[in-house]
């Protein structure tokens, strides 16, 4: 239940979803799901996947160096981990995918090998 949304988010990043697109998705979550209560955990999950300044702050919080793992993210979010990944996927689908479920399902497809 958690791994599939986690994979979608990682694949969205690999497919070029930008930090700006990510911020739009998080803002969409805040505006449509109930503010920071939902957008906060989704933003934390996004920071762990996208890295950058926010990812480094999470690493320091855990006393880690290097990329955060699935287990690290679970340690940070606890019971909100699964919902945060689903909320983040919903936000990305609404903004990056323009509400087209095919966009999200395309993230499940294997990459064409050249």
Order of alpha helices (4+ residues) and beta strands (2+ residues): alpha-alpha-alpha-alpha-alpha-alpha-alpha
